[in-house]
Amino acid sequence: MVAQSPDPVDGLGSAGQDHVELVFLSALRHGDGAAEPELPLRRCGGAAGAGGLVNLGVGWRGVFYAAACILGVIALVDYFLVKAGPQDIGEPEPDVNPHNLYGAAGGQARPASLKALLKPFLTSVGFWLVMIMSLGLTMIRESFNFWTPTYLTEVAGLSAGDAAQYSLLFPFFGGLSVLLAGWLADRAAGARRGVVMVGALLPLVFVLGGMGMIQTAATATVPLLLVSLAALLMIGPYSFLAGAISLDLGGKQGSSTAAGLADSAGYFGGILSGWGIGAIAQRSGWDAVFLALAGIAALTLVAAFLYWRVQERGRAAGAASEVEQPPPSQPGAQG
């Protein structure tokens, strides 16, 4: 089994990462999505940096000391320079998404109670679909993050060192995917992120199915191409869930809760991927692994399509009908 180099930036933890995203997104209009802060390029740089330290003879203890120093610098920068929102630097706050789950109350900074905070999420079909998408996409993402070096060694025939190096293609193309998905959502889809997700997840099903057809590759080219395509199609939609979509649904008072709940479902999927994918690979081989992931991607695609229909298309149609409805006629008015 080939181990991955640890990413020092991942030491921020999921909760800290969510707040970094939401602080960043709070400065954007609700329709913006091109600059999603969940850039997997950070994982690429972190893994490369940690691997470089190991190659210099620093050792794993030195890598963790370096990670601690990096986090210390980040904490100092955060304390002195990072602000909670635009109002702290004298800039106006952007409007919340008018279709957030709290309605007019979504612009308030604090919920009235815990029940008032959680009830809109627990009773929203759209949010449960977000939870399903987070579960499915995190299962697929973590499967690639953890098992790509092993897959490239056993199927593509690469050495352990080459497999570790080429596995960085996944976070690299994932970072490009985030930028591309955000740009498409802003410029081409009219901030309808569900449309972008459906358009990306549909070909992802076939890419994963194609990987399931390969038991042993004659060259490493095809497996590397498919791994890169999977990242390009998957990570962009994944980045919407705990970022821009959580801000859309939660408004000012519930966006952190939305991101936390979505990530909780996602990390449960990560646990399942670490335990289940290894068991499937040992028992049935890598072809069975990727056919299973293709099935998960297909179910996630269905959830993304329903989210677009229920949360985005349905709300947009309702808003349009309200705008087009003529005002009531006044009594005594002549025709």
C-alpha positions as CSV (number, residue, x, y, z in Angstrom):
1,M,0.0,0.0,0.0
2,V,1.3,3.5,-0.9
3,A,0.8,6.2,1.7
4,Q,0.1,9.8,0.9
5,S,2.1,12.7,2.2
6,P,0.1,14.7,4.8
7,D,-1.2,18.1,3.8
8,P,-0.2,20.6,6.6
9,V,-3.0,22.9,5.6
10,D,-5.5,20.2,6.4
11,G,-4.6,20.7,10.0
12,L,-7.0,23.6,10.0
13,G,-9.8,21.0,10.3
14,S,-13.1,20.9,8.7
15,A,-14.7,23.4,11.1
16,G,-12.0,26.0,10.5
17,Q,-12.1,25.3,6.8
18,D,-15.8,26.0,6.6
19,H,-15.4,29.3,8.4
20,V,-12.6,30.3,6.1
21,E,-15.0,29.7,3.2
22,L,-17.9,31.5,4.7
23,V,-15.8,34.6,5.7
24,F,-14.6,34.7,2.1
25,L,-18.0,34.2,0.6
26,S,-19.7,36.8,2.9
27,A,-18.0,39.5,0.9
28,L,-19.6,38.3,-2.4
29,R,-23.0,38.9,-3.8
30,H,-25.3,35.9,-3.5
31,G,-25.0,35.1,-7.3
32,D,-21.2,35.0,-7.2
33,G,-19.4,31.6,-7.3
34,A,-16.4,32.0,-9.5
35,A,-13.9,32.4,-6.6
36,E,-14.8,29.5,-4.4
37,P,-12.1,29.3,-1.7
38,E,-12.2,25.5,-1.5
39,L,-9.2,25.1,-3.9
40,P,-7.8,21.6,-3.9
41,L,-4.6,23.2,-5.3
42,R,-3.7,23.7,-1.6
43,R,-3.6,19.9,-1.2
44,C,-1.3,19.7,-4.2
45,G,1.1,22.3,-2.8
46,G,0.9,20.8,0.8
47,A,1.6,17.3,-0.4
48,A,4.4,18.4,-2.6
49,G,6.0,20.5,0.2
50,A,5.7,17.7,2.7
51,G,7.2,15.2,0.3
52,G,10.0,17.6,-0.5
53,L,10.9,17.8,3.2
54,V,10.9,14.1,3.5
55,N,13.2,13.8,0.5
56,L,15.6,16.3,2.1
57,G,15.9,13.9,5.1
58,V,13.8,16.0,7.5
59,G,11.7,13.0,8.5
60,W,8.1,12.8,9.5
61,R,8.6,14.4,12.9
62,G,10.1,17.4,11.1
63,V,7.2,17.5,8.7
64,F,4.8,17.8,11.6
65,Y,6.9,20.5,13.3
66,A,6.8,22.4,10.0
67,A,3.0,22.0,9.9
68,A,2.8,23.4,13.4
69,C,4.9,26.4,12.4
70,I,2.7,27.0,9.4
71,L,-0.4,26.9,11.5
72,G,1.1,29.3,14.0
73,V,1.8,31.8,11.2
74,I,-1.7,31.3,9.8
75,A,-3.2,32.0,13.3
76,L,-1.2,35.2,13.7
77,V,-2.2,36.5,10.3
78,D,-5.8,35.5,11.0
79,Y,-5.8,37.3,14.4
80,F,-4.4,40.6,13.1
81,L,-5.5,40.9,9.5
82,V,-8.6,38.8,8.8
83,K,-12.0,40.4,9.4
84,A,-15.3,38.7,10.0
85,G,-17.1,40.6,7.2
86,P,-17.2,43.6,4.9
87,Q,-18.7,45.8,7.6
88,D,-15.5,45.5,9.7
89,I,-13.5,47.4,6.9
90,G,-16.2,50.0,6.2
91,E,-17.7,48.3,3.2
92,P,-21.4,47.5,2.7
93,E,-22.7,44.0,3.3
94,P,-24.0,42.2,0.2
95,D,-27.6,41.2,0.1
96,V,-28.5,37.6,1.0
97,N,-30.1,35.3,-1.5
98,P,-33.8,36.1,-1.5
99,H,-34.6,32.4,-1.8
100,N,-32.8,31.4,1.4
101,L,-34.6,29.0,3.7
102,Y,-35.4,31.7,6.3
103,G,-37.1,34.1,3.9
104,A,-37.0,37.7,5.1
105,A,-35.4,36.7,8.4
106,G,-32.4,35.4,6.5
107,G,-30.8,38.8,6.7
108,Q,-30.7,38.8,10.5
109,A,-27.4,38.0,12.1
110,R,-28.7,35.7,14.8
111,P,-31.5,33.2,15.0
112,A,-34.2,33.6,17.6
113,S,-33.6,30.1,19.0
114,L,-32.1,26.7,18.3
115,K,-35.4,25.5,16.9
116,A,-35.7,28.5,14.7
117,L,-32.2,27.8,13.4
118,L,-32.6,24.1,12.6
119,K,-36.2,23.8,11.6
120,P,-35.8,25.3,8.1
121,F,-33.1,22.9,7.3
122,L,-34.8,19.8,8.7
123,T,-38.0,20.6,6.7
124,S,-36.3,21.5,3.4
125,V,-36.2,19.0,0.6
126,G,-33.6,21.0,-1.1
127,F,-31.2,20.9,1.9
128,W,-31.7,17.1,2.4
129,L,-30.6,16.8,-1.3
130,V,-27.5,18.8,-0.5
131,M,-26.8,16.4,2.3
132,I,-27.1,13.5,-0.1
133,M,-24.8,15.1,-2.6
134,S,-22.3,15.9,0.1
135,L,-22.3,12.3,1.2
136,G,-21.9,10.9,-2.3
137,L,-19.3,13.3,-3.6
138,T,-17.2,13.1,-0.4
139,M,-17.2,9.3,-0.7
140,I,-15.8,9.6,-4.2
141,R,-13.4,12.4,-3.4
142,E,-11.9,10.7,-0.4
143,S,-11.6,7.4,-2.3
144,F,-9.4,9.2,-4.8
145,N,-7.5,11.1,-2.2
146,F,-6.6,8.0,-0.3
147,W,-6.4,5.2,-2.9
148,T,-5.0,6.9,-6.0
149,P,-1.4,6.1,-5.3
150,T,-2.3,2.4,-4.7
151,Y,-4.5,2.3,-7.8
152,L,-1.7,3.8,-10.0
153,T,0.8,1.2,-8.6
154,E,-1.4,-1.9,-9.0
155,V,-3.3,-1.0,-12.2
156,A,-1.1,1.5,-14.1
157,G,2.1,-0.3,-13.1
158,L,3.9,2.8,-11.7
159,S,6.5,2.6,-9.0
160,A,5.6,3.8,-5.5
161,G,7.5,7.0,-6.0
162,D,6.0,7.7,-9.4
163,A,2.5,6.9,-8.2
164,A,2.9,9.3,-5.3
165,Q,4.1,12.0,-7.7
166,Y,1.4,11.5,-10.4
167,S,-1.4,11.3,-7.7
168,L,-0.9,15.0,-7.4
169,L,-2.8,15.3,-10.8
170,F,-6.0,14.8,-8.9
171,P,-5.8,17.8,-6.6
172,F,-4.3,19.9,-9.4
173,F,-7.2,19.3,-11.9
174,G,-9.6,19.5,-8.9
175,G,-8.4,23.1,-8.4
176,L,-9.0,23.9,-12.0
177,S,-12.4,22.3,-11.7
178,V,-13.4,24.7,-8.9
179,L,-12.4,27.8,-10.9
180,L,-14.2,26.5,-14.0
181,A,-17.4,25.5,-12.2
182,G,-17.6,28.8,-10.4
183,W,-17.1,30.7,-13.7
184,L,-19.7,28.6,-15.5
185,A,-22.2,29.1,-12.6
186,D,-21.7,32.9,-12.8
187,R,-21.4,33.5,-16.5
188,A,-23.3,30.7,-18.3
189,A,-25.8,29.3,-15.9
190,G,-27.1,32.5,-14.2
191,A,-26.0,31.4,-10.7
192,R,-27.9,28.1,-11.1
193,R,-25.3,25.9,-9.6
194,G,-27.5,22.8,-9.9
195,V,-27.3,23.1,-13.7
196,V,-23.5,23.1,-13.5
197,M,-23.5,20.1,-11.1
198,V,-25.8,18.0,-13.4
199,G,-23.6,18.9,-16.4
200,A,-20.5,17.7,-14.6
201,L,-21.8,14.7,-12.8
202,L,-23.3,13.1,-15.9
203,P,-20.0,12.5,-17.7
204,L,-18.4,11.6,-14.3
205,V,-20.6,8.5,-14.2
206,F,-19.2,7.4,-17.5
207,V,-15.6,8.2,-16.5
208,L,-15.8,6.1,-13.4
209,G,-17.5,3.4,-15.3
210,G,-14.6,3.4,-17.8
211,M,-12.2,3.1,-14.9
212,G,-14.1,0.1,-13.8
213,M,-13.5,-1.6,-17.2
214,I,-9.7,-1.5,-16.7
215,Q,-8.2,-4.3,-14.7
216,T,-4.6,-3.9,-15.8
217,A,-3.5,-1.1,-18.1
218,A,-0.9,-1.6,-20.9
219,T,0.5,2.0,-20.2
220,A,-0.1,4.5,-17.4
221,T,-1.5,7.1,-19.9
222,V,-5.2,6.0,-19.8
223,P,-5.4,5.6,-16.0
224,L,-3.8,9.0,-15.5
225,L,-6.1,10.6,-18.0
226,L,-9.2,9.2,-16.3
227,V,-8.0,10.2,-12.8
228,S,-7.5,13.8,-14.1
229,L,-10.9,13.8,-15.8
230,A,-12.6,12.6,-12.7
231,A,-11.1,15.4,-10.7
232,L,-12.1,18.0,-13.3
233,L,-15.7,16.8,-13.3
234,M,-16.2,16.2,-9.6
235,I,-14.3,18.7,-7.4
236,G,-16.0,21.8,-8.8
237,P,-19.6,20.6,-7.9
238,Y,-18.3,19.3,-4.6
239,S,-16.9,22.8,-3.7
240,F,-20.4,24.4,-4.1
241,L,-21.9,22.4,-1.2
242,A,-20.3,23.7,1.9
243,G,-19.6,27.1,0.3
244,A,-21.8,29.0,-2.0
245,I,-24.9,26.7,-1.7
246,S,-24.7,26.9,2.1
247,L,-24.6,30.7,1.9
248,D,-27.5,30.6,-0.5
249,L,-29.7,28.4,1.7
250,G,-28.7,29.7,5.1
251,G,-28.5,33.5,4.6
252,K,-26.6,35.4,7.3
253,Q,-28.0,33.5,10.3
254,G,-27.8,29.9,9.1
255,S,-24.9,29.7,6.6
256,S,-22.4,28.3,9.1
257,T,-24.9,25.7,10.3
258,A,-25.7,24.7,6.7
259,A,-22.0,24.3,5.9
260,G,-21.4,22.3,9.1
261,L,-24.3,19.9,8.5
262,A,-23.3,19.4,4.9
263,D,-19.7,18.7,5.9
264,S,-20.9,16.3,8.6
265,A,-22.7,14.2,6.0
266,G,-19.7,14.4,3.8
267,Y,-17.2,13.2,6.4
268,F,-19.5,10.3,7.2
269,G,-19.1,9.5,3.5
270,G,-15.4,9.8,3.9
271,I,-15.4,7.2,6.7
272,L,-17.4,4.9,4.5
273,S,-14.9,5.4,1.6
274,G,-11.9,4.6,3.8
275,W,-13.4,1.4,5.1
276,G,-15.5,0.2,2.2
277,I,-13.3,0.9,-0.8
278,G,-10.4,-1.0,0.7
279,A,-12.6,-3.9,1.4
280,I,-14.0,-4.0,-2.1
281,A,-10.6,-3.6,-3.7
282,Q,-9.2,-6.6,-1.7
283,R,-12.2,-8.8,-2.3
284,S,-13.2,-7.9,-5.9
285,G,-10.5,-5.8,-7.4
286,W,-10.3,-2.2,-8.7
287,D,-12.8,-2.7,-11.4
288,A,-15.5,-3.4,-8.8
289,V,-14.4,-0.3,-6.8
290,F,-14.9,2.1,-9.7
291,L,-18.2,0.5,-10.8
292,A,-19.4,1.0,-7.2
293,L,-18.2,4.7,-7.4
294,A,-20.0,5.1,-10.7
295,G,-23.2,3.9,-9.0
296,I,-22.7,6.4,-6.2
297,A,-22.0,9.2,-8.8
298,A,-25.3,8.2,-10.6
299,L,-27.3,8.5,-7.3
300,T,-25.6,11.8,-6.6
301,L,-26.5,13.0,-10.2
302,V,-30.2,12.2,-9.4
303,A,-30.0,14.3,-6.2
304,A,-28.3,17.2,-8.2
305,F,-31.1,17.1,-10.8
306,L,-33.8,17.1,-8.1
307,Y,-32.0,20.0,-6.3
308,W,-32.0,22.0,-9.5
309,R,-35.7,21.2,-10.1
310,V,-36.9,21.8,-6.5
311,Q,-34.6,24.5,-5.2
312,E,-33.5,26.5,-8.2
313,R,-35.9,26.1,-11.1
314,G,-38.9,25.9,-8.8
315,R,-38.0,29.0,-6.8
316,A,-37.1,30.9,-10.0
317,A,-40.5,30.1,-11.5
318,G,-42.3,31.2,-8.4
319,A,-40.4,34.5,-8.3
320,A,-41.2,35.1,-12.0
321,S,-44.9,34.4,-11.5
322,E,-45.0,36.9,-8.6
323,V,-43.4,39.6,-10.8
324,E,-45.7,39.0,-13.8
325,Q,-48.9,38.9,-11.7
326,P,-50.9,42.1,-12.4
327,P,-51.9,44.3,-9.5
328,P,-55.5,44.0,-8.3
329,S,-58.0,46.4,-9.9
330,Q,-59.3,49.2,-7.8
331,P,-63.1,49.3,-7.1
332,G,-64.9,51.7,-9.4
333,A,-62.0,51.7,-12.0
334,Q,-63.2,51.9,-15.5
335,G,-62.0,49.4,-18.2
